[in-house]
Amino acid sequence: MTRRASGFLLLPVSLLLIVIGAIAFGLSQDIGTSARLNPREAERARRLAEAGIAHATWQLNQLSTCSGYADLPTTTVGSDSYQVSVSPTSGSPVTLTATATLASGLAGTRVTVRRQVPKTAGNTLTYTLKTDSSGADTYLDSTSPTKNYGASTSLQLQQDKFHILLSFDLSSLPAGSRITDAQLVLYRENAGSLSLSGRTVNAHRVLEPWVPGSQSGGTSADGATWQTRNGTRAWQVAGTTIESTSATDTTHTHYYLSGYTITWNLTGLVQGWVDGRYPNYGVLLVPTSNFTEAYASGENSDSTRAPKLIVKYIAPCNALNPPQDEVSGRVAWWKFDETTGASASDAVGGQTGSVTGGSWSGSGGVSGGALNFASAGKVTVNHTAALSMSGDFSLAAWINMSDRNGKRPVLYKGTATNEANYAMGTRDGEMYFEFYANGNWRTYSTTGLNLRPGTYYHLAATYKDSLRQIKLYVDGNLAATHTASLFNTPAANTRNLLIGTTPYNENFLGRLDDVQIIASTLDANGVASVMGGSVRLPAADAYVSSSSPPNVNYGTTTPLQLSFLPNDNRPILRFDLSNVPTGKVIKRAILSFHIENASVLLFFKARLYPLTESWVEGTQNGAISTGGVSWARRQNAPDLAWTNAGGTFASGSAAVLSLPLGATSQRYWEMDITTTVQEWVDGVRPNHGLIVLIDIGVDSATLSSRESLRQEPRLVISTE
């Protein structure tokens, strides 16, 4: 990617003027001079060397790659000169050694200055922070100086009375990032009285740490008030200790008719925080004209209205970009966590998509919401250079199909037939990755996966440019490896990106979640990181039956029988969670059963209960057990009986498996068992697995077991 040298001139004299008074970042310098210095000449030489550092830094950051750095040759400024060596020649940070020589020849006219600088390269990324998850907010009231408003759902703003206090955690941004834009965005709930005058609001850098508190106008302040910064410790200056000048890059003025969202440009301030030039204690919004307004806080019931800081940046080479999950080069991430509206936000690159024909499923995703397509629909994302891929890249998404037949597209970079920079999806239960090159489609697929509707799968496709190698991953496991033929490789285009459709009117049916584009080739660990969780198959399963002799084992049987009348058949299963760290937060755990056949008279309902005693699966298929679980015993040899025949389980159910009248077979049906999985991980209850039983009725079902290849019970766990 080629960058314009905005703000910089190649003329060394101009660089000299820029550098004077702006010594870079306070890093160590080494000045070598002769024994008897001429202070005036030494200072001139030092400034010239600083100009060389600035010149070399600018030249370094014109490179769009992270290697091939070159020294800056001798550059003359009038009769004087400087030269700069660069080491190393790749990666970041880089040490620049500038030597300046004055033509006067007096003592001190040769000076060397060293600086360590970050080398930035790559696409412009976007990181959005909100006070409800990665920051804090409150407002201060001069007329009630002991009250705290940390839990208030609104933030009040009024000249000389209400000031808004905000902070954002920038610790995930890579050190050395070049901030290209930073916008503070607040949602205005009440614009106050009608007026035509401009409303000027300054944003001042806060100079002392503070805590938001938990009150909503209470005087038992445990957080910031007009008088204190934490409920007890006084501000050095009442109303918050701040830098006297406004931190906004341009004077902020808005109007009564400015709309719902109001923004402040804080680019320079955020750059200073990221560089560490001063501590990040947030900002205070102070109006300088007479008006009253109210804004949504992070405690507002609509999380989309929480105060935001939208930061665009170019990261240093090899930096880990937010979120901190070891994924380098992520350029887009549509989380689909919206609950309303026709827009799908991009959590990384700010590339918002327009939703047509889809509906939001607020709790139907892997870790939160999802976008559901019950019929033809799509998300259209306008073209940006970041979305076009011609080098190393990866695509990833969670999918839950309601119909697997035919082509079910997830991503398609193109808007006309016979063009695609890249495309990914499923076709008749197999994953594919393809692109259009030199007049033909280049398609690469898996075989034998037999992906079924009704459960979540994670798809990832990676492309390695130097090897022309394509790898396809399903649920984090490598499912296929292909090599593109010479010269027939992905070619970037300027077309829009389509999610959930193609120009051929092929449509994805079902739910999509966490669609991502990464400008690097992920390895298996990287794929696991973008998954944000894991897919687990049972470590053991069987069923116990009251109709057989009490010691019959069904450890290797497929399918698992589930019924109450005429026979009480109860499936049991257990998942190995031993590698999940104790105390790890489980955002969501979805258990899915593949239903081979079901008899539903009215409304099928089976309950899942946590087992309270250990058991052994066994190796029989309807024969007397020689070691495994049965109706009477949880294991044989040595014989251990269930405390309660048919399985001993907790009184509270973990989930309900529901099948409607006319339920489709040969597909998965899912249920949420997050609470139970969290209890297992935390050690609140031992993980002996689950038992499935019908309380009463003649409904029945056969469930595929772990011996049923590609149709096993599945537990999708999200931890990110």
C-alpha positions, 0 to 999 in steps of 0.5 A, spaced: 500 500 500 502 506 498 502 512 502 502 519 501 507 523 505 502 528 508 505 533 512 512 532 511 516 535 505 522 532 503 526 538 503 531 538 508 531 545 510 523 544 512 525 538 516 530 542 520 524 547 521 519 541 523 524 538 528 526 544 532 523 544 539 520 537 537 525 532 540 522 525 539 519 521 544 524 523 550 528 517 548 535 516 550 541 520 545 548 519 544 552 525 542 559 525 540 563 531 540 570 534 540 573 535 547 572 542 547 565 544 545 563 550 541 556 550 545 553 554 539 555 550 534 554 543 537 547 546 538 546 547 531 549 540 529 544 537 534 538 540 531 541 538 524 542 531 526 534 531 529 532 533 522 536 527 519 532 523 524 525 526 522 527 525 515 529 517 516 523 516 520 519 519 514 522 515 509 522 509 513 514 509 514 513 510 506 515 503 506 508 499 506 512 492 508 516 491 514 523 489 511 528 492 506 530 498 510 535 502 507 540 507 510 539 515 509 545 517 504 548 523 505 544 529 505 546 536 504 543 542 507 546 548 505 554 547 506 552 542 512 550 535 511 547 529 515 547 521 514 543 516 518 544 509 518 538 504 520 538 497 524 535 492 523 533 492 516 526 489 518 521 489 523 520 494 529 522 498 533 528 500 529 534 504 531 536 510 527 543 513 528 544 520 525 550 524 524 550 531 522 557 535 520 557 542 519 562 545 514 564 551 519 569 546 522 569 549 529 569 544 535 563 541 536 560 541 529 560 533 528 554 530 532 551 523 533 544 522 535 541 515 536 533 514 536 529 508 537 523 509 533 517 504 531 516 502 524 509 502 522 506 499 516 499 495 513 492 497 513 489 502 517 485 499 523 479 501 527 479 500 534 472 501 538 472 502 545 466 503 549 465 506 557 460 500 558 466 495 557 472 498 556 472 505 560 468 509 565 463 515 565 460 519 570 458 527 570 459 532 576 454 537 579 457 543 581 450 545 585 451 538 589 458 537 590 458 531 594 453 527 589 456 521 585 453 519 578 457 513 576 451 509 575 446 514 572 443 512 565 444 519 562 450 524 562 448 531 564 452 537 560 450 544 562 455 550 563 458 552 570 454 546 572 454 539 569 461 536 566 462 529 563 467 525 565 470 519 561 475 514 560 477 509 555 482 503 556 487 504 551 492 498 553 490 493 548 493 498 542 500 496 540 505 501 543 508 505 537 501 505 533 500 511 529 494 514 530 490 517 524 484 519 527 480 518 534 473 520 535 469 521 541 462 519 540 456 521 544 449 519 543 445 525 545 438 523 548 435 530 550 437 536 546 434 541 551 431 547 549 430 550 542 436 555 540 440 557 533 446 558 537 452 554 536 454 550 542 461 549 544 464 544 548 471 543 550 475 536 552 480 537 557 485 532 559 484 530 566 490 530 570 489 525 576 486 518 576 478 517 578 473 512 579 466 512 576 462 510 583 456 506 583 451 512 585 445 515 581 445 521 585 447 519 592 451 522 597 454 516 599 459 517 594 464 511 592 466 515 586 468 521 583 464 528 585 465 535 584 469 535 590 473 528 590 476 524 585 474 517 588 469 519 594 474 521 599 480 524 596 479 531 594 481 533 587 487 538 587 482 543 583 474 542 585 471 540 579 476 536 576 484 537 575 485 538 568 489 541 563 487 548 561 487 548 554 482 544 550 485 537 547 480 537 541 484 538 535 479 543 532 474 547 536 468 543 537 461 546 536 454 543 535 447 545 534 440 543 536 439 540 530 446 536 529 442 530 530 443 524 535 450 523 535 455 528 537 463 527 536 469 530 538 476 530 534 481 527 540 487 524 535 492 528 538 490 526 545 490 519 543 497 519 540 500 522 546 496 517 551 499 511 546 506 514 546 506 514 553 507 522 553 502 523 559 498 518 563 491 516 561 486 519 566 481 520 561 477 527 559 472 532 562 467 535 557 466 542 559 461 547 555 463 554 554 456 556 552 449 556 555 445 550 554 443 544 557 443 537 554 443 529 556 447 524 553 447 516 554 451 513 559 455 506 559 449 504 564 444 505 559 439 499 557 441 500 550 449 498 549 449 501 542 448 508 545 454 508 550 460 513 549 465 511 544 472 512 542 473 510 535 480 510 534 483 509 527 491 507 527 497 504 523 500 498 527 508 497 528 510 491 524 509 484 527 504 488 533 498 484 536 492 488 534 486 489 538 483 484 541 489 481 544 488 474 541 495 473 537 491 475 531 496 479 526 493 483 521 485 483 522 482 488 518 474 486 519 470 483 524 462 483 523 460 480 530 453 481 528 451 483 535 446 488 533 439 487 536 435 492 531 437 496 525 439 495 518 447 496 519 452 491 521 458 494 524 465 492 523 469 492 530 476 493 527 476 496 520 470 501 521 467 498 514 459 498 516 455 493 512 448 494 510 443 489 511 438 487 507 433 481 508 436 479 515 433 479 522 437 480 528 438 474 533 440 477 540 442 471 543 442 466 537 450 467 536 456 463 539 458 468 543 452 473 543 448 475 537 447 473 530 444 475 523 439 470 521 437 469 514 430 465 513 430 467 506 434 471 501 438 476 504 445 479 504 450 484 507 453 489 503 460 492 505 462 498 500 469 497 497 475 499 501 483 497 499 483 493 506 478 488 504 482 487 497 486 481 498 492 479 493 497 477 498 497 472 504 490 472 507 485 468 511 477 468 512 473 466 518 466 465 520 461 461 524 455 458 521 449 455 523 445 452 516 437 451 516 438 449 509 445 445 507 443 444 500 446 447 494 451 453 495 450 457 501 455 463 501 458 466 506 463 471 503 463 474 496 468 480 494 465 482 487 458 484 485 458 481 478 458 474 475 465 471 473 468 476 478 471 474 485 477 476 489 475 471 494 469 467 496 467 462 501 461 458 504 458 451 503 456 447 498 451 441 499 455 440 506 462 441 504 466 447 505 469 451 499 474 457 497 474 460 490 476 466 486 476 468 479 482 468 475 484 468 468 477 467 465 476 461 470 473 459 477 478 456 481 474 452 486 477 448 492 473 444 497 473 439 502 470 432 501 466 427 506 465 432 512 457 432 511 456 438 514 448 438 517 443 444 519 442 446 526 448 446 529 454 451 529 460 450 525 467 454 524 469 455 517 476 458 516 480 459 509 487 461 509 491 463 503 499 463 503 501 467 497 509 465 496 506 457 496 500 459 492 497 454 498 490 454 500 488 451 507 481 449 509 479 449 516 473 446 520 472 447 527 479 449 528 481 442 524 485 442 518 480 439 513 483 440 506 490 443 503 490 445 496 495 449 491 493 454 486 496 453 479 502 458 477 499 465 475 492 463 477 491 466 484 487 471 487 487 478 484 484 484 488 478 488 485 474 494 487 468 491 488 463 491 494 463 485 499 457 481 499 456 477 506 450 471 505 449 472 497 453 472 491 451 475 484 448 469 482 442 469 487 445 464 491 443 465 498 445 463 505 440 460 509 441 460 517 445 464 522 452 467 521 456 470 526 463 473 527 465 474 520 472 476 519 477 478 514 485 477 516 491 480 512 495 474 514 495 467 513 493 464 520 496 457 522 492 452 526 493 456 533 491 463 529 485 459 527 483 457 534 484 464 536 479 467 531 474 462 533 474 465 540 472 458 543 472 451 541 468 445 539 468 439 543 465 432 541 463 427 547 469 423 551 463 418 552 456 417 551 451 411 552 444 410 554 441 406 559 434 402 558 429 400 563 426 394 558 433 390 558 436 386 564 439 391 569 446 390 566 445 391 559 450 396 556 449 400 550 456 404 550 458 403 543 450 403 540 448 408 535 443 411 535 442 413 542 434 411 544 430 416 548 423 415 550 419 414 556 413 409 554 413 403 553 420 403 555 424 408 559 431 410 555 435 415 557 442 417 553 448 420 557 454 423 555 460 427 558 465 432 555 472 433 557 473 440 559 480 438 563 484 443 559 479 449 560 482 453 566 479 453 572 475 460 573 475 461 565 469 465 563 464 461 559 460 466 554 456 461 551 455 453 551 451 450 546 449 443 546 447 440 539 444 433 538 443 430 531 436 427 531 436 421 526 428 420 527 423 423 532 416 421 534 412 427 536 405 427 537 404 434 540 410 438 542 416 433 544 420 436 550 426 432 554 430 435 560 437 434 561 440 434 568 447 434 571 449 427 573 452 427 580 456 420 580 461 418 575 460 412 570 464 408 565 461 408 557 463 400 556 464 397 550 457 393 549 452 394 543 446 391 547 449 385 551 451 384 558 456 389 561 463 387 562 465 394 565 460 399 562 454 403 565 447 400 565 440 401 568 443 398 575 450 400 575 454 405 573 460 401 572 462 393 573 468 390 575 468 393 580 461 393 581 458 400 582 451 401 583 447 407 581 444 410 588 438 411 584 437 406 578 437 409 571 442 414 573 443 419 579 442 426 577 441 433 580 434 436 581 435 442 577 435 441 569 441 444 565 436 445 559 430 442 555 431 439 548 424 441 544 422 439 538 416 442 535 410 438 531 413 435 524 420 436 527 425 435 521 430 429 522 437 428 520 439 435 522 441 438 529 437 441 535 441 445 540 440 448 547 444 452 551 447 449 557 452 455 559 450 455 566 452 448 567 458 448 563 461 454 568 459 450 574 463 444 571 469 449 569 469 453 576 469 446 580 462 448 583 460 441 581 464 435 578 463 434 571 460 427 570 456 429 564 448 429 563 443 425 562 437 426 558 430 423 559 422 425 558 418 426 564 412 423 561 409 421 554 409 417 548 414 421 544 421 418 542 427 420 538 433 417 536 440 421 537 446 420 533 452 418 538 459 419 538 460 413 534 456 416 528 461 419 524 460 427 522 453 426 526 456 426 533 453 430 539 457 437 539 458 442 544 460 449 542 464 453 547 465 460 547 470 464 551 471 470 547 
